[in-house]
Structure formats: C-alpha cells, structure tokens
Amino acid sequence: MIRGTTPTLTFKLPFDCKDIDILNISFAQYSTVVLEKDLYDCDIEGNDIKVTLTEDDTLKFDCAEHAEIQIRVGIGERRLASQIMKLRVDRVLKDGSLQ
C-alpha cells in the first residue's frame, strides 16, 4: 500500500461470507489501532471481503512501519478472528491530500 492512494484490499476467507452479521477490520501500527472498517465499509461476495481505503485513511499510516491487519467477524453467536497480517506501507513523495 502506498500512502495517499485509494487501494482496494481483498481478503479471502475459508467460508462463504454471506452469513456475517458483524465485521471489524482493524489496522494497527506500533501496537495501536490506526484505522477500523466495519461491515458497511466492505463489499462481500462469496468468500471475498473487499474494502477500499480513502486517501485520508492511507495517510494515517507511517511508512517506517508495516501495518498490521486483523479481521474479526460475528456469525450469529459465533465470533472468529483471523491471524494478524502484515502489509508494507510505502512512502509518497508529496505528502498530504491531492487538491
């Protein structure tokens, strides 16, 4: 991911996601959650969860550290969590939002 861009991240789960009632995708750096997305921020199709980050979202990350990502879902009374994933954060030459 490059800071200041609008990437779409796709997560493939080992089951059909149609029954997910609750969804949280947490993005952290330096052991602190920087950004969270929920079910309404995502597009779900089959086993895939897609979330598009905004320019402002990606500018919250420090390019000196990988971002950590974890997905938590609720299906009825069940609660599941993914392993923590790491995503490289690349720098952008002109910082800030494009106007």
C-alpha positions in Angstrom: 0.0 0.0 0.0 1.3 3.5 -0.8 0.3 6.4 1.4 -2.0 8.9 -0.2 -3.6 6.4 -2.5 -7.0 4.6 -2.5 -6.3 0.9 -2.6 -8.9 -1.9 -2.5 -7.8 -4.7 -0.3 -9.3 -8.2 -0.8 -9.4 -10.8 1.9 -10.3 -14.4 1.0 -11.9 -16.2 3.9 -12.2 -20.0 4.1 -16.0 -19.9 4.1 -18.9 -18.1 2.4 -19.3 -14.7 4.0 -23.0 -14.2 3.3 -23.9 -15.0 6.9 -21.6 -12.5 8.5 -23.6 -10.2 10.9 -20.7 -8.2 12.4 -17.4 -7.4 10.8 -14.4 -5.4 12.0 -11.2 -4.9 10.2 -8.5 -3.3 12.4 -5.4 -1.7 11.0 -2.6 -1.0 13.6 0.9 0.3 13.7 3.2 0.5 16.8 0.6 -1.7 18.7 -2.1 1.0 18.3 -5.2 0.7 16.1 -4.9 3.5 13.5 -8.0 2.7 11.4 -11.1 0.5 11.6 -13.6 -0.6 9.0 -16.9 -2.3 9.5 -19.4 -4.4 7.6 -20.9 -1.3 5.9 -17.5 -0.2 4.6 -17.0 -3.5 2.8 -18.2 -5.4 -0.3 -18.8 -9.1 0.3 -19.1 -11.6 -2.5 -18.7 -15.4 -1.9 -15.6 -15.9 0.2 -14.2 -12.4 -0.5 -14.3 -9.3 1.6 -13.2 -6.1 -0.2 -12.5 -2.8 1.5 -11.4 0.4 -0.3 -9.3 2.8 1.8 -9.6 6.5 1.2 -6.7 8.9 0.6 -7.1 10.2 4.2 -7.2 6.6 5.5 -3.8 5.7 4.0 -2.2 9.0 5.1 -2.8 7.9 8.7 0.0 5.3 8.3 3.7 5.7 8.9 5.8 4.4 6.0 8.6 3.4 8.5 6.5 0.5 9.9 4.4 -2.3 8.4 0.7 -2.0 9.0 -0.9 -5.0 10.9 -4.4 -6.1 9.9 -6.8 -8.4 11.7 -10.4 -9.3 10.7 -13.0 -10.2 13.3 -16.4 -11.5 12.3 -19.6 -12.4 14.0 -22.0 -15.1 12.6 -24.9 -15.4 14.9 -23.4 -16.1 18.4 -20.0 -17.3 16.9 -17.0 -15.0 16.9 -14.0 -15.6 14.7 -10.7 -13.8 14.2 -8.0 -14.0 11.5 -4.3 -14.3 12.1 -2.6 -10.9 12.2 -1.4 -10.0 8.7 1.3 -7.5 7.8 1.2 -5.0 4.9 4.0 -2.9 3.7 3.4 0.8 3.7 5.3 2.7 1.1 6.0 6.4 1.1 4.8 9.1 -1.3 7.0 12.0 -2.4 4.3 14.7 -2.0 2.6 14.2 1.4 -0.9 15.2 2.1 -4.2 15.0 0.2 -4.2 16.0 -3.5 -6.3 19.0 -4.2 
